[in-house]
Amino acid sequence: MGERVERLAEKAAAAGLDWLLVSAPLNVRWLTGFTGSNAVALCPAEPGRNPAMLVTDFRYTEQAAAQAPSVWQVEIVRSDLLGAGLAEAFPVPDDGGSAYGSIGYDDTHITVAQLAALEKAFDGSAELRPLNGSVEGLRAIKSAAEVEKIRAAAQLADAAMLELLAGGLIGRTELEVALLLESAIRRLGAQELSFSPIVAAGAHGALPHAEPRDVAIKQGQMVTIDWGARLDGYCSDCTRTYFTGEVDEAGARAYDVVLEAQQAAAAAVRPGPTGREVDAVARQIIDDAGFAENFGHGLGHGVGLDVHEAPRLSRHGDAPLEEGMVVTVEPGIYVAGSYGVRIEDLMLVTADGGETLNGLPKTRQLVD
């Protein structure tokens, strides 16, 4: 946690700020270790001169003291944390005056109303300046401990899927499959799911974010299942498309194209290429096969404390991949009224390539 404070302090100093205000709950958790629902963190540009502060309310007095390491000075306030409470907790300037310097805030996580409350609370004694993505950029590079938590979540999710498949798919409804999968994930030790599972059979699979229906899965369908587990705060994310018997030639061909695209893009994961460049590897294969209009989402995204975080692997992904990032590689083909296919792996960017963190087969799998 001390090293994270130092890295964020460097960002604040480079931006010409005196403080960085961190308000998004997952960013506060990453920075301080505190898991409560109401807190903000104040990181000084000069940690040796000013304390790093975790500001929360009375309900979390003991929890904050137990979870936040000594590098954080815990302040308990009784007013709005993004308003009068924050001003109350702020340390008095060294010169005894009323000027607090410049405070950077992440404008993607603070509403217009909250900003107005901050401006009113500080009443001109602080300069409030937007600084987008200050913590998210640091979170994108995972520590070894974070990688192991994500790996464990992926392995748990794999085990839950194997348990589900052993009982078959045919005759169960999409909703039943989703509930069974959730039950297995929780029983195996996860706190919760990374997101609500997607279970989509036949033509329903053409919806990339289909919601499970109370409709039975039939023989001779492709069934797309997208699921993940959250373990020790960290997420996994995986998608497989299973066969419940022989499907028509068009659907089988689409599966083979997606598999080829997924494997090629996974092989392209390494430090250096941008998210756009890796996305293009899969997209070119799908386009060349005649499905250019049937792959409308990005190739992937970062995964960590949140199931969707930096970086982006898409046509808009400008950031290069770096060692320590964890990303998904999930191309798909979706034909309205007919079928859908998606295959997704969770990958760690290593020094010389990419390591797949989940282990389920990707070749065609027949499930009763």
FENNORVEN-V109738 format. One record per residue. N is the residue number from 0. RES is the residue in one small letter. PHI is phi in degrees with one decimal (none if undefined). OMEGA is omega in radians with two decimals (NA if undefined). Layout:
N;RES;PHI;OMEGA
N;RES;PHI;OMEGA
This chain:
0;m;none;3.10
1;g;-62.1;3.13
2;e;-66.2;3.12
3;r;-67.4;3.07
4;v;-61.0;-3.13
5;e;-63.2;3.14
6;r;-65.7;3.12
7;l;-72.3;3.08
8;a;-61.5;3.09
9;e;-61.8;3.10
10;k;-64.1;-3.14
11;a;-62.5;-3.13
12;a;-64.2;-3.14
13;a;-63.3;3.13
14;a;-87.8;3.14
15;g;74.4;-3.12
16;l;-102.4;3.02
17;d;-94.5;-3.10
18;w;-143.6;2.94
19;l;-120.1;3.10
20;l;-98.1;-3.12
21;v;-111.8;-3.03
22;s;-122.5;3.13
23;a;-65.8;-3.04
24;p;-54.5;-3.13
25;l;-69.0;3.09
26;n;-69.1;3.08
27;v;-63.4;3.13
28;r;-62.3;-3.11
29;w;-61.1;-3.04
30;l;-79.9;-2.98
31;t;-117.3;-3.04
32;g;87.3;-3.10
33;f;-80.6;-3.04
34;t;-108.4;3.13
35;g;-67.0;-3.02
36;s;-92.4;-3.07
37;n;-140.5;-3.13
38;a;-164.3;2.95
39;v;-132.9;3.10
40;a;-121.0;3.08
41;l;-115.8;-3.12
42;c;-109.4;-3.12
43;p;-81.1;3.06
44;a;-68.2;3.12
45;e;-124.9;-3.09
46;p;-57.8;-3.14
47;g;-72.5;-3.10
48;r;-99.1;-3.12
49;n;-124.5;-3.13
50;p;-78.1;2.92
51;a;-80.3;-3.00
52;m;-120.2;2.97
53;l;-106.2;-3.06
54;v;-109.7;3.14
55;t;-144.9;-3.09
56;d;-111.2;-3.01
57;f;-54.5;-3.09
58;r;-59.4;-3.00
59;y;-111.7;-3.10
60;t;-55.6;-3.09
61;e;-73.7;-3.12
62;q;-62.6;-3.14
63;a;-64.1;3.13
64;a;-64.0;-3.11
65;a;-78.6;-3.02
66;q;-90.9;-3.06
67;a;-81.9;3.13
68;p;-68.0;-3.00
69;s;-63.8;3.12
70;v;-64.7;-3.12
71;w;-102.4;3.02
72;q;-90.7;-3.08
73;v;-84.6;3.09
74;e;-120.0;3.11
75;i;-103.5;-3.12
76;v;-124.0;-3.08
77;r;-113.0;3.12
78;s;-115.5;-3.12
79;d;-55.7;-3.10
80;l;-64.3;3.10
81;l;-103.5;-3.12
82;g;179.6;-3.07
83;a;-60.9;3.14
84;g;-62.6;3.14
85;l;-67.0;3.12
86;a;-62.0;3.10
87;e;-63.1;-3.08
88;a;-79.8;-3.02
89;f;-63.5;3.13
90;p;-68.3;3.11
91;v;-67.3;3.13
92;p;-56.6;-3.09
93;d;-56.7;-3.08
94;d;-83.8;3.12
95;g;77.4;-3.12
96;g;-82.6;-3.07
97;s;-115.0;-3.12
98;a;-93.1;-3.08
99;y;-100.4;3.13
100;g;83.1;-3.06
101;s;-102.1;-3.13
102;i;-120.0;3.10
103;g;-88.9;3.10
104;y;-131.4;-3.14
105;d;-87.8;-3.03
106;d;-70.5;3.05
107;t;-81.3;-3.08
108;h;-120.5;3.14
109;i;-119.5;-3.12
110;t;-78.5;3.08
111;v;-59.9;-3.14
112;a;-64.5;3.13
113;q;-66.9;3.10
114;l;-63.1;3.11
115;a;-61.6;3.12
116;a;-65.8;3.10
117;l;-65.2;-3.13
118;e;-61.9;3.12
119;k;-67.2;-3.10
120;a;-65.0;-3.11
121;f;-85.0;2.99
122;d;47.7;3.07
123;g;83.6;-3.10
124;s;-84.3;3.08
125;a;-140.1;3.06
126;e;-93.7;-3.12
127;l;-97.2;-3.06
128;r;-128.6;3.13
129;p;-70.6;3.05
130;l;-143.2;-3.01
131;n;-78.2;2.95
132;g;71.0;-3.07
133;s;-62.5;-3.13
134;v;-87.2;-3.10
135;e;-56.5;3.12
136;g;-62.8;3.09
137;l;-74.3;-3.14
138;r;-63.6;-3.08
139;a;-62.6;3.11
140;i;-95.6;-3.07
141;k;-87.4;3.00
142;s;-76.4;3.11
143;a;-60.0;-3.14
144;a;-66.6;3.11
145;e;-65.7;3.13
146;v;-59.9;-3.13
147;e;-66.1;3.09
148;k;-67.9;3.12
149;i;-67.5;3.11
150;r;-60.7;3.14
151;a;-64.2;3.10
152;a;-64.0;3.12
153;a;-66.1;3.14
154;q;-67.2;3.09
155;l;-64.4;3.13
156;a;-64.2;3.06
157;d;-60.0;-3.11
158;a;-62.7;3.12
159;a;-64.0;3.13
160;m;-66.8;3.11
161;l;-61.1;3.09
162;e;-63.2;3.14
163;l;-63.9;-3.07
164;l;-63.6;3.13
165;a;-61.0;3.11
166;g;-91.5;3.10
167;g;83.7;3.13
168;l;-116.9;-3.04
169;i;-61.5;3.13
170;g;92.9;3.05
171;r;-81.3;3.07
172;t;-80.9;3.07
173;e;-57.1;-3.13
174;l;-64.5;3.11
175;e;-62.2;3.12
176;v;-61.1;3.13
177;a;-62.0;-3.13
178;l;-69.1;3.09
179;l;-64.1;3.13
180;l;-66.4;3.10
181;e;-61.7;3.14
182;s;-61.1;-3.14
183;a;-64.6;-3.14
184;i;-61.0;-3.13
185;r;-70.2;-3.12
186;r;-65.4;3.14
187;l;-80.0;2.97
188;g;121.4;3.13
189;a;-74.1;3.09
190;q;-69.3;-3.10
191;e;-167.1;3.06
192;l;-87.7;3.05
193;s;-66.9;-3.12
194;f;-167.4;3.10
195;s;-67.1;-3.06
196;p;-61.8;2.99
197;i;-100.7;3.04
198;v;-131.9;-3.02
199;a;-141.1;-3.10
200;a;-106.7;3.06
201;g;58.8;-3.09
202;a;-64.1;3.12
203;h;-63.4;3.12
204;g;-66.7;3.11
205;a;-73.4;3.05
206;l;-93.9;-3.08
207;p;-55.4;3.12
208;h;-117.3;-3.12
209;a;-62.3;3.04
210;e;-95.2;-3.13
211;p;-56.8;-3.13
212;r;-109.1;3.05
213;d;-86.8;-3.08
214;v;-127.9;-3.07
215;a;-70.0;3.04
216;i;-78.9;-3.06
217;k;-105.1;3.02
218;q;-70.1;3.09
219;g;80.3;3.10
220;q;-120.8;2.88
221;m;-94.8;-3.09
222;v;-124.2;3.12
223;t;-93.8;3.12
224;i;-126.3;3.14
225;d;-120.4;-3.02
226;w;-151.5;3.10
227;g;-165.6;3.12
228;a;-119.4;3.01
229;r;-109.9;-3.08
230;l;-129.5;-3.09
231;d;52.4;3.10
232;g;90.4;-3.04
233;y;-105.3;-2.98
234;c;-100.6;2.88
235;s;-123.9;-3.12
236;d;-156.9;-3.11
237;c;-151.9;3.03
238;t;-135.2;2.99
239;r;-134.4;3.03
240;t;-115.5;-3.07
241;y;-104.4;3.13
242;f;-109.8;3.07
243;t;-103.7;-3.12
244;g;139.8;3.13
245;e;-66.7;3.07
246;v;-115.0;-3.09
247;d;-67.7;-3.03
248;e;-60.2;-3.11
249;a;-64.2;3.13
250;g;-65.9;3.13
251;a;-63.5;3.11
252;r;-65.0;3.12
253;a;-59.6;3.11
254;y;-59.5;-3.11
255;d;-63.8;3.11
256;v;-66.9;3.12
257;v;-62.8;3.13
258;l;-61.9;3.11
259;e;-61.9;-3.14
260;a;-65.6;-3.13
261;q;-65.6;-3.13
262;q;-66.7;3.13
263;a;-66.9;3.13
264;a;-67.0;3.10
265;a;-61.2;3.12
266;a;-68.8;-3.13
267;a;-87.6;-3.13
268;v;-73.0;3.13
269;r;-170.2;3.07
270;p;-63.7;3.06
271;g;121.4;-3.12
272;p;-63.2;3.05
273;t;-78.5;3.06
274;g;-58.8;3.11
275;r;-63.6;-3.09
276;e;-69.6;3.11
277;v;-69.5;3.07
278;d;-56.8;-3.08
279;a;-64.7;3.13
280;v;-60.6;3.14
281;a;-69.7;-3.06
282;r;-64.3;-3.14
283;q;-64.4;3.13
284;i;-64.0;-3.14
285;i;-67.7;3.11
286;d;-62.2;-3.09
287;d;-63.5;3.13
288;a;-83.6;3.09
289;g;94.7;-3.08
290;f;-114.0;-3.07
291;a;-56.7;-3.10
292;e;-86.8;-3.04
293;n;-110.8;3.08
294;f;-128.8;-2.98
295;g;-102.4;3.12
296;h;-108.8;3.12
297;g;-71.4;-3.10
298;l;-71.3;-3.08
299;g;-178.7;-3.03
300;h;-160.2;3.05
301;g;-74.2;3.12
302;v;-137.2;3.11
303;g;-168.5;3.03
304;l;-63.7;3.04
305;d;-111.6;-3.11
306;v;-79.2;3.04
307;h;-129.7;3.10
308;e;-147.9;-3.13
309;a;-65.6;0.07
310;p;-92.8;3.07
311;r;-104.8;2.98
312;l;-107.0;-3.07
313;s;-161.0;3.09
314;r;-66.7;3.12
315;h;-112.0;-3.10
316;g;-85.6;-3.07
317;d;-86.6;-3.04
318;a;-77.1;3.06
319;p;-73.1;3.04
320;l;-69.9;3.13
321;e;-131.8;3.09
322;e;-56.3;3.14
323;g;99.6;3.06
324;m;-74.6;3.04
325;v;-120.9;-3.02
326;v;-134.3;2.99
327;t;-96.7;3.02
328;v;-128.0;-2.92
329;e;-142.5;3.05
330;p;-69.8;3.11
331;g;-154.0;3.01
332;i;-130.5;-3.06
333;y;-130.8;-3.13
334;v;-115.0;-3.05
335;a;-56.1;3.10
336;g;80.9;-3.06
337;s;-125.9;-3.04
338;y;-167.5;3.00
339;g;-145.4;3.12
340;v;-136.9;2.97
341;r;-144.8;3.09
342;i;-130.6;-3.03
343;e;-134.5;2.99
344;d;-117.2;3.03
345;l;-102.7;-2.97
346;m;-129.0;3.01
347;l;-97.0;3.04
348;v;-80.3;-3.13
349;t;-101.0;-3.09
350;a;-61.4;-3.05
351;d;-127.7;3.12
352;g;165.4;3.14
353;g;-138.4;3.11
354;e;-116.9;3.12
355;t;-79.2;-3.05
356;l;-92.1;3.04
357;n;-100.5;-2.96
358;g;-130.1;-3.11
359;l;-76.4;-3.12
360;p;-60.5;3.11
361;k;-112.1;3.07
362;t;-66.4;-3.08
363;r;-53.1;-3.14
364;q;-117.3;3.13
365;l;-92.5;-3.11
366;v;-125.1;3.12
367;d;-66.0;NA
